[in-house]
């Protein structure tokens, strides 16, 4: 796992399961998530594009089918300062 600490990251591509973000700001990035463990603490995601694959994609598809998400809507990113494990 790659640790990014106190970084301003722009126009980059990340596989979320391979990264740990600590006190970082990501801007205009492509974020790929497959449903595995993800960690970030005090991270901001601005104008980033989330790409769901595998288990995560199937979960989003089920949520759309049962009306929890609307087509084109993506799940909200937790507030800055929160951590996800």
Secondary structure, 3 states (H helix, E strand, C coil): CEEEECCEEECCEEEHHHEEEECCEEECCEEEECCCCCEEECCEEECCEEEECHHHHHHHHHHHHCCCCCCCCCCCCCCCCCECC
